[in-house]
Amino acid sequence: MTKDDLAETYRAYIACLNRQDWPALSRFVHDDVVHNARPLGLSGYRAMLERDFREIPDLHFDIELLASDPPTIAARLKFDCRPVGTFMGLAVNGKRVTFCENVFYEFESGKIRQVGSVIDKAAIEAQL
């Protein structure tokens, strides 16, 4: 994949997440995907995302920064949302918070195989 092809695939993946088009997830995510060194597989990854949308009903992934260097994507994702209840161990309880996630993806055979993610929890804490 070229840099542009990889970036286009990633943008399509983010659009898939924002539509919550779970059947289409397999077009973007490898069957043996690993998230933060935890082997989840496609079904576990999907379950994680579905849980995120239950806990954050207005969840929307916005790409703030994107760098493509095949087979790797680096992205800074921005969120402006209202998590219900507890989020990341914090009692957010529907309060509007904005925060970013820095995430690296490694692609294999055109699909996401490895994900390394760090969410800016301190930004959320500062808003509560």
MINU-749116 format. One record per residue (C-alpha): chain; residue in three letters; residue number from 1; x, y, z. Coordinates in nm, 4 decimals, padded with zeros to 6 digits, always signed. Layout:
<node chaine="A" residu="ALA" num="NUM" x="X" y="Y" z="Z"/>
...
***
This chain:
<node chaine="A" residu="MET" num="1" x="+00.0000" y="+00.0000" z="+00.0000"/>
<node chaine="A" residu="THR" num="2" x="+00.1137" y="+00.3529" z="-00.0700"/>
<node chaine="A" residu="LYS" num="3" x="+00.0977" y="+00.6237" z="+00.1955"/>
<node chaine="A" residu="ASP" num="4" x="-00.2153" y="+00.7644" z="+00.0340"/>
<node chaine="A" residu="ASP" num="5" x="-00.3821" y="+00.4220" z="+00.0047"/>
<node chaine="A" residu="LEU" num="6" x="-00.3125" y="+00.3471" z="+00.3694"/>
<node chaine="A" residu="ALA" num="7" x="-00.4449" y="+00.6863" z="+00.4808"/>
<node chaine="A" residu="GLU" num="8" x="-00.7578" y="+00.6390" z="+00.2690"/>
<node chaine="A" residu="THR" num="9" x="-00.8139" y="+00.2932" z="+00.4196"/>
<node chaine="A" residu="TYR" num="10" x="-00.7753" y="+00.4390" z="+00.7684"/>
<node chaine="A" residu="ARG" num="11" x="-01.0255" y="+00.7169" z="+00.6984"/>
<node chaine="A" residu="ALA" num="12" x="-01.2719" y="+00.4539" z="+00.5730"/>
<node chaine="A" residu="TYR" num="13" x="-01.2147" y="+00.2576" z="+00.8958"/>
<node chaine="A" residu="ILE" num="14" x="-01.2919" y="+00.5659" z="+01.1070"/>
<node chaine="A" residu="ALA" num="15" x="-01.6077" y="+00.6270" z="+00.9013"/>
<node chaine="A" residu="CYS" num="16" x="-01.7060" y="+00.2636" z="+00.9666"/>
<node chaine="A" residu="LEU" num="17" x="-01.6654" y="+00.3201" z="+01.3419"/>
<node chaine="A" residu="ASN" num="18" x="-01.8669" y="+00.6411" z="+01.3345"/>
<node chaine="A" residu="ARG" num="19" x="-02.1501" y="+00.4606" z="+01.1507"/>
<node chaine="A" residu="GLN" num="20" x="-02.1217" y="+00.1724" z="+01.3984"/>
<node chaine="A" residu="ASP" num="21" x="-02.1223" y="-00.0557" z="+01.0945"/>
<node chaine="A" residu="TRP" num="22" x="-02.0029" y="-00.3616" z="+01.2847"/>
<node chaine="A" residu="PRO" num="23" x="-02.0472" y="-00.6139" z="+01.0006"/>
<node chaine="A" residu="ALA" num="24" x="-01.8073" y="-00.4034" z="+00.7870"/>
<node chaine="A" residu="LEU" num="25" x="-01.5394" y="-00.3975" z="+01.0586"/>
<node chaine="A" residu="SER" num="26" x="-01.3816" y="-00.7156" z="+00.9198"/>
<node chaine="A" residu="ARG" num="27" x="-01.2868" y="-00.5219" z="+00.6042"/>
<node chaine="A" residu="PHE" num="28" x="-01.0489" y="-00.3117" z="+00.8139"/>
<node chaine="A" residu="VAL" num="29" x="-00.9461" y="-00.5198" z="+01.1156"/>
<node chaine="A" residu="HIS" num="30" x="-00.7375" y="-00.8384" z="+01.1053"/>
<node chaine="A" residu="ASP" num="31" x="-00.8851" y="-01.1554" z="+01.2594"/>
<node chaine="A" residu="ASP" num="32" x="-00.5917" y="-01.1674" z="+01.5032"/>
<node chaine="A" residu="VAL" num="33" x="-00.5836" y="-00.8008" z="+01.6046"/>
<node chaine="A" residu="VAL" num="34" x="-00.3897" y="-00.7056" z="+01.9178"/>
<node chaine="A" residu="HIS" num="35" x="-00.4810" y="-00.3947" z="+02.1209"/>
<node chaine="A" residu="ASN" num="36" x="-00.2270" y="-00.2526" z="+02.3696"/>
<node chaine="A" residu="ALA" num="37" x="-00.0440" y="-00.5877" z="+02.3774"/>
<node chaine="A" residu="ARG" num="38" x="-00.3696" y="-00.7784" z="+02.4468"/>
<node chaine="A" residu="PRO" num="39" x="-00.4691" y="-01.0305" z="+02.1794"/>
<node chaine="A" residu="LEU" num="40" x="-00.8397" y="-00.9584" z="+02.1283"/>
<node chaine="A" residu="GLY" num="41" x="-00.9111" y="-01.1010" z="+01.7863"/>
<node chaine="A" residu="LEU" num="42" x="-01.1763" y="-00.9415" z="+01.5684"/>
<node chaine="A" residu="SER" num="43" x="-01.4677" y="-01.0434" z="+01.7932"/>
<node chaine="A" residu="GLY" num="44" x="-01.3010" y="-00.9055" z="+02.1063"/>
<node chaine="A" residu="TYR" num="45" x="-01.2065" y="-00.5827" z="+01.9285"/>
<node chaine="A" residu="ARG" num="46" x="-01.5639" y="-00.5403" z="+01.8076"/>
<node chaine="A" residu="ALA" num="47" x="-01.6969" y="-00.6065" z="+02.1591"/>
<node chaine="A" residu="MET" num="48" x="-01.4590" y="-00.3400" z="+02.2960"/>
<node chaine="A" residu="LEU" num="49" x="-01.5858" y="-00.0845" z="+02.0423"/>
<node chaine="A" residu="GLU" num="50" x="-01.9506" y="-00.1716" z="+02.1032"/>
<node chaine="A" residu="ARG" num="51" x="-01.8932" y="-00.1248" z="+02.4782"/>
<node chaine="A" residu="ASP" num="52" x="-01.7320" y="+00.2144" z="+02.4086"/>
<node chaine="A" residu="PHE" num="53" x="-02.0443" y="+00.3256" z="+02.2200"/>
<node chaine="A" residu="ARG" num="54" x="-02.2720" y="+00.2017" z="+02.5006"/>
<node chaine="A" residu="GLU" num="55" x="-02.0674" y="+00.3942" z="+02.7580"/>
<node chaine="A" residu="ILE" num="56" x="-02.0426" y="+00.7011" z="+02.5324"/>
<node chaine="A" residu="PRO" num="57" x="-02.3663" y="+00.7232" z="+02.3284"/>
<node chaine="A" residu="ASP" num="58" x="-02.2508" y="+01.0364" z="+02.1410"/>
<node chaine="A" residu="LEU" num="59" x="-01.9046" y="+00.8959" z="+02.0642"/>
<node chaine="A" residu="HIS" num="60" x="-01.7588" y="+01.0277" z="+01.7392"/>
<node chaine="A" residu="PHE" num="61" x="-01.4022" y="+00.9754" z="+01.6166"/>
<node chaine="A" residu="ASP" num="62" x="-01.2470" y="+01.2920" z="+01.4692"/>
<node chaine="A" residu="ILE" num="63" x="-00.9053" y="+01.2670" z="+01.3085"/>
<node chaine="A" residu="GLU" num="64" x="-00.7029" y="+01.5669" z="+01.4254"/>
<node chaine="A" residu="LEU" num="65" x="-00.3665" y="+01.4483" z="+01.2921"/>
<node chaine="A" residu="LEU" num="66" x="-00.2762" y="+01.1605" z="+01.0633"/>
<node chaine="A" residu="ALA" num="67" x="+00.0636" y="+01.0342" z="+00.9501"/>
<node chaine="A" residu="SER" num="68" x="+00.0996" y="+00.7424" z="+00.7130"/>
<node chaine="A" residu="ASP" num="69" x="+00.4229" y="+00.5470" z="+00.6760"/>
<node chaine="A" residu="PRO" num="70" x="+00.3294" y="+00.1997" z="+00.5489"/>
<node chaine="A" residu="PRO" num="71" x="+00.2621" y="-00.0319" z="+00.7177"/>
<node chaine="A" residu="THR" num="72" x="+00.2031" y="+00.2148" z="+01.0047"/>
<node chaine="A" residu="ILE" num="73" x="-00.0540" y="+00.4842" z="+01.0741"/>
<node chaine="A" residu="ALA" num="74" x="-00.0099" y="+00.7332" z="+01.3567"/>
<node chaine="A" residu="ALA" num="75" x="-00.3147" y="+00.9357" z="+01.4513"/>
<node chaine="A" residu="ARG" num="76" x="-00.4318" y="+01.1846" z="+01.7065"/>
<node chaine="A" residu="LEU" num="77" x="-00.8048" y="+01.1426" z="+01.7526"/>
<node chaine="A" residu="LYS" num="78" x="-01.0156" y="+01.4099" z="+01.9199"/>
<node chaine="A" residu="PHE" num="79" x="-01.3317" y="+01.3417" z="+02.1155"/>
<node chaine="A" residu="ASP" num="80" x="-01.6014" y="+01.5791" z="+02.2392"/>
<node chaine="A" residu="CYS" num="81" x="-01.8586" y="+01.3675" z="+02.4173"/>
<node chaine="A" residu="ARG" num="82" x="-02.0634" y="+01.2859" z="+02.7258"/>
<node chaine="A" residu="PRO" num="83" x="-01.9739" y="+00.9460" z="+02.8739"/>
<node chaine="A" residu="VAL" num="84" x="-02.2440" y="+00.8042" z="+03.0991"/>
<node chaine="A" residu="GLY" num="85" x="-02.1440" y="+00.6812" z="+03.4424"/>
<node chaine="A" residu="THR" num="86" x="-01.7786" y="+00.6032" z="+03.5001"/>
<node chaine="A" residu="PHE" num="87" x="-01.5239" y="+00.6425" z="+03.2193"/>
<node chaine="A" residu="MET" num="88" x="-01.1597" y="+00.5425" z="+03.2651"/>
<node chaine="A" residu="GLY" num="89" x="-01.2234" y="+00.5147" z="+03.6368"/>
<node chaine="A" residu="LEU" num="90" x="-01.3585" y="+00.8708" z="+03.6524"/>
<node chaine="A" residu="ALA" num="91" x="-01.7146" y="+00.9640" z="+03.7515"/>
<node chaine="A" residu="VAL" num="92" x="-01.8034" y="+01.1609" z="+03.4384"/>
<node chaine="A" residu="ASN" num="93" x="-02.1793" y="+01.0938" z="+03.4675"/>
<node chaine="A" residu="GLY" num="94" x="-02.2847" y="+01.2611" z="+03.1428"/>
<node chaine="A" residu="LYS" num="95" x="-02.0672" y="+01.5709" z="+03.1747"/>
<node chaine="A" residu="ARG" num="96" x="-01.9280" y="+01.6944" z="+02.8449"/>
<node chaine="A" residu="VAL" num="97" x="-01.5544" y="+01.6316" z="+02.8147"/>
<node chaine="A" residu="THR" num="98" x="-01.3026" y="+01.6785" z="+02.5364"/>
<node chaine="A" residu="PHE" num="99" x="-00.9863" y="+01.4726" z="+02.5131"/>
<node chaine="A" residu="CYS" num="100" x="-00.7478" y="+01.3154" z="+02.2656"/>
<node chaine="A" residu="GLU" num="101" x="-00.6195" y="+00.9686" z="+02.1969"/>
<node chaine="A" residu="ASN" num="102" x="-00.2786" y="+00.9082" z="+02.0441"/>
<node chaine="A" residu="VAL" num="103" x="-00.2824" y="+00.5812" z="+01.8577"/>
<node chaine="A" residu="PHE" num="104" x="-00.0515" y="+00.3798" z="+01.6356"/>
<node chaine="A" residu="TYR" num="105" x="-00.1760" y="+00.1105" z="+01.4002"/>
<node chaine="A" residu="GLU" num="106" x="+00.0257" y="-00.1517" z="+01.2199"/>
<node chaine="A" residu="PHE" num="107" x="-00.1377" y="-00.2954" z="+00.9102"/>
<node chaine="A" residu="GLU" num="108" x="-00.0872" y="-00.6461" z="+00.7756"/>
<node chaine="A" residu="SER" num="109" x="-00.2409" y="-00.7570" z="+00.4449"/>
<node chaine="A" residu="GLY" num="110" x="-00.4356" y="-00.4304" z="+00.4289"/>
<node chaine="A" residu="LYS" num="111" x="-00.5955" y="-00.4694" z="+00.7735"/>
<node chaine="A" residu="ILE" num="112" x="-00.5237" y="-00.3391" z="+01.1227"/>
<node chaine="A" residu="ARG" num="113" x="-00.3157" y="-00.6025" z="+01.3037"/>
<node chaine="A" residu="GLN" num="114" x="-00.1685" y="-00.4082" z="+01.6001"/>
<node chaine="A" residu="VAL" num="115" x="-00.3092" y="-00.1097" z="+01.7890"/>
<node chaine="A" residu="GLY" num="116" x="-00.1229" y="+00.0920" z="+02.0516"/>
<node chaine="A" residu="SER" num="117" x="-00.3401" y="+00.3548" z="+02.2181"/>
<node chaine="A" residu="VAL" num="118" x="-00.2999" y="+00.6164" z="+02.4910"/>
<node chaine="A" residu="ILE" num="119" x="-00.5927" y="+00.8353" z="+02.6003"/>
<node chaine="A" residu="ASP" num="120" x="-00.5222" y="+01.1703" z="+02.7661"/>
<node chaine="A" residu="LYS" num="121" x="-00.6887" y="+01.0911" z="+03.0994"/>
<node chaine="A" residu="ALA" num="122" x="-00.5366" y="+01.4016" z="+03.2610"/>
<node chaine="A" residu="ALA" num="123" x="-00.7370" y="+01.6204" z="+03.0213"/>
<node chaine="A" residu="ILE" num="124" x="-01.0577" y="+01.4515" z="+03.1360"/>
<node chaine="A" residu="GLU" num="125" x="-00.9620" y="+01.4840" z="+03.5040"/>
<node chaine="A" residu="ALA" num="126" x="-00.8985" y="+01.8573" z="+03.4585"/>
<node chaine="A" residu="GLN" num="127" x="-01.2530" y="+01.9061" z="+03.3293"/>
<node chaine="A" residu="LEU" num="128" x="-01.4285" y="+01.7281" z="+03.6168"/>
***
